[in-house]
Amino acid sequence: MPEVAAGTMGRGVLRPDLAAAHLRLDRHQPSAALAPFVDYYWIPRWDLRGEPPYEQAILPHPNVHLVFEASGAGIFGVDRGLFTRSLSGLGLAFGVRFRAGCFRPFWQAPNSQLTDRVTPAVRMFGSAAEKTRQAIMRAGALSGSGFGSGSGFGSGSGSDEADARMAGLAEALLYSVRPERDPVAEQVAALVARITDDPGLRRVDELCVASGLSVRTLQRLFADYVGVSPKWVMRRARLHEAAERADSGEPVDWAELASDLGYADQAHLSRDFTVTIGIPPTRYATPATSLASMVSLAGIVRRASGARSRAPSRAALMSLMTAARSDLSRAGTI
């Protein structure tokens, strides 16, 4: 996993500059015993008292998360759509991001059962899930959740101690059900990392050559351990790169980027980006308000309520694709 500095947003958090003005996001590494299963712990804090609610859009990675927040504790499967979380008042959450494929040993069933779903944590951990959630919320409250005027983004020894306490509580819960290490899960995690770390890896047959596995075997392993196909992971990695470039604030040569990412042409990149994120990339790259407010009317945003993703209506798709085509026409591509 690429190192991410504390307090930064990281790849997948859309409109990161705007996000940083509304919340703080810290990450912490797991203990050595849980490192084969867990990528990192993530803790968002916000203080929006006296301000309107803020909606943060996320382009999810191929990872399962265990999340503790004021409303409950849930297991979030891989989300194939766009995910948004509405933030208001003073609050925080604590999340466990599992390595791709490495929640499978805990779940003891195909991870595809979790895809696009939020499962109550009590189903797996019993009553200990709710006890842990309450303890994590109490520990977080002791440090002060927000980053309003004079609070320094909740940083300092109090926040560090609270983070360590919350991580310890989460790890105690995970230890209570910790499975044996699964070499297949770790193999799958390495394959996903290879996809996300190597932009030159664009096709499943190339992954077959690199891994020595057949297409059928890769598809079976990814469905069982990750919950999505290897082709989906490749496509999502390309969209993460495109969104990061658009968020960089630098001019983007979309035709060149499309070629670099393995798209047939700019039109294919624009179509993929638009259907997934909700607006064409050229429009997304233009400074604006939160992405969630721009795309919610398209009906493709998945909320944090646990409901499954809704397919966009035909009218919404036509509107989006017309906008994408208009952008490409102005760029001289079509």
N, C-alpha and C positions, 0 to 999 in steps of 0.2 A: 504494500500500500504506500503510495507517495505520501511523504510527510506533509502535514497541514499545520501551519502555525496556529497556536491557540488564539481564539477570537476572530479567525477568518472564516469565511463561509464554505469554501470548497466547491469542487465540481458537482453540478447537479442542482445547486441552489440558484435559481434564476433571479435575475436582477440583483446580484450580490451587493452592489453599492447601496441600493435602496434598502435591502435587507439589513445591512450593517447599521443603518440609521434607526432601525426599529428593534433590533434584538442583538444579543451577544450569543455566539455559539462556540463552546469549548469542547475539545476532544481529549480523551485520556486512554492510554494503552491498558490492556487487561493484564492480569497476573500471568506469569509464565505457564501455570497449569491450565489456564483457559485460553491462552494464545492460539492453540491449534483450532479453536472453535470461533473465537471472537475477534473481529477486526479492531473495534474500539468502542468506547462509550462516548456518547454525545449529549451535551447539556445545553439547551437553549434557554435563555433568560430574557424577559422583556418587562418593561415598565411603560405602559401606555395609558396610565391613569390621566384622565382629562383629555385624552385624544380619541379620535375615532378608531374602530377596529382596523387592523391591518391584515391583509391576506397575503401569505407567502406561498409562492408556487415552487414546487420541487419536481425535477425530472428524475425519477427514481433510478437507482442502480439495481443490479440483479442480486440483491441481498435481502434476507429476512431480518426484521427488527423486533425486539421486545421493548415496548414503550410503557413507561409509567408516567401518568399525568393526573391532574386533579379529577378528571372525569372517569378514570379507570386505568386498568392495565390490559394491554392487548398485544397479540402477536400479529405483526403486519407482514403478510406475504409479499412476494415480489409484485410490484404494481406496474402494469404495462401501460398505464395512461399517465396523465398529468395529475399530480397530487397537490392539494392546497390545504393550508391550515390557517384558520382565522385566529388571530391573536388579539386579546383585549385585556384591559386592566393590568394587574401585576401578576406575573406567573413564571413558571418554569416547567420543564419536563426532563426526564432522564431516559435515554435510549441506549439499547445494546444493539450494535450492528454486528451480526454474525458474518463470518467469512462466507463468500458465495459457496453454496452447497453444504456448509458445515453446520447448519441447523438440522439437517436430515438425521444425524445420529440422535439428537434430542427427540425429534418428532416421531421417529420410528415408523414413518410412512412417507409416501412420495410427497415431496414439497409442492408438487403441482396442486395438491389439495388446498394449499394456502394462497395460491396465486390470485391476485385481485381481491383478497378477502382480509378482514380483520377478525381474528379469533380471540375471544376472551382468554386471558392468561390463566384463569382459574381452571380451564379445561385441562391444562397440562400440569400446572403447579398446585392445584387445589387451593385451599384457603390461605396457604402461605403467600400466594400472589398478592392478595389484597392486604395482608399484614405488611408485606414488603413495600407495597405502594404507599401505604400510610406512613411508614417509617421514612421512606425516601422523601416524601413531601414535607415531613416535619424537619428532616435534616436540611433540606434546601431552604426552607423558610428561615432557618436560623441565621443564614448568611445574608438574607435580603435578596429577593429574586431579580430586581430590576437593575437598570443602569441609568436611571434618571440623573438629573443635575446633582453633581457632587458625589455620586455613588461610584464613579470610576468603572462603569460597566460591571459592577458587582465583583470586581477583582480584589485581590489582597488575600491576606492570610485566612480571613473568615470564609471567603469563597473557596479557597484551596482546601481548607479543612472540611467544608461541607461536601465538596466534590469527592474527596477521598472517602468520606463517610457514606455517601450515596453509592459509590462504586463498591464499597465493601458490602453493603446490604444486597446489592444486585448479585455480586459474586457468591454470597452465601446462598442465595436462592438457586443460582445455577449449579453450585457444588452439590446441592441436595439431590439433583437429578443428573449429575454429570455422567455421560456415557463413556465408554471406551473410545479411544481415538479410532477413526475410520479412515484407512488409507485411501479408499475410493473417494471419500469426501474431500480429502486433501489433494488428491489428484485433480478432481473437478475444480477446486479452488485455484489450483495452479493454471489450469486451462483458461479459466475466466480471467485471471490476472494477465495471462499471455495475450488475450484478446484486447483487454483494456490498455495494456502497456505498449502494444505494438500496432501503430496505425497502419502499417503495411500489411497486416493480416486482415484481409477483406472478405474472404470466401471460406465456406465450410470445408471445401476440398483442400484448401491450403492448411487448415487446422488439422485435417486428417493426416496430411503428410508430416506436419510438425509433431503430431502426437503419436503417429503409428496406429491410430484407431480408425475404424470404418465410419462412414457417415451414419449408418444405422446405430452403431454403438454409441457414437457421440450424442445422437438425438435421444437415445434411451437414457444415457447417464444424465444429460442436462434436464430432461423432463422429470426424472426421479429426484435428483439432488438439488437442482437450481429452481425448477418450476417453470422454466421457459426454454426455448430452443437455442442452440448456439447461434443460429442466424439472428434471432432477436437480440442476443447479447452484443453481437457485432453491430447491428443497426443502432442499438442504444448508445454504444460507445461512439459511433460516428456523430450522433445527435448531441451528445455531451460536448464533443470537440467543437461542433458548429456553434452551439449556444455559448460556449466559453469564448470563442473568437468574437461572436457578436457582442458579448458583454465586456470585451476588453477596452472598448472606447476607441479602438483604432479602426481605420477604414478596412473593409473586408472585400477582397476580390472573390466574389461568390463563385464565379466560374472556375477559378483556380482552386478554391477550397473544395468544390464539388469533385474536381479531378483528384485532388490529394486524398480525399476520403473514399474514393472508389466509386462514386456515382457516375452514371453514364453521362450526365450533363447537369447543368444548373437547374433545369426544370425538375429533374428527379429529386434533387436535394430540397428544393423549395417545396415540392409536394409532400415529401416525407416530414419535413420540419413543420409545415402548416397543419397537417392532419394530427400530428402528435402534440405540438405545443399550442396550436390554436391560432397563430397568426404567421404570415410569411416571414422569412428570416430578415429581409430587408426592412420590413416594418418593425420587427422585434429589435433590430439594431438601433432604431431611432429612440433617443431618450424619451421616456414616457412615465406614466404612473405605474403602479404595480401591474404585473402581467396578469394576475388573477382577475383584476377588474376589467381587463381588455378582452379576456377570452371566456369569461363565465357565461356570457350570453350564447356562446356557441354550443353549450351543452356538453362539453367534453371534459370538464374538470371533475376529478374525483375528490370529494370532500373527505374530511377526517372523521366522518361519522361511522365508517365501517361499511357503508353501502358499496355495492359493486359499481364499477365504472359504467357510465351510460354511453351508449353509442350516439354520436352526433346525428341530428336529424338530417334528412336529405337537403332541406333548405339551408341548414347551417353549413353543411359541407360545400354546397354549391356557392354560398356566399364567400366562404374561405378560399375556395379554389379560384373563384373569380378574382379575388384580391391578389392571390399569388400570381395568377396569369398577368394581371395588370402590372405588378411589380417587375415581372420578367420582361414584359413588353417595354417598359420604360428603360430597362437595363439593356435593351437591344438584343435580348436572347431569343425572343420569339416575335 
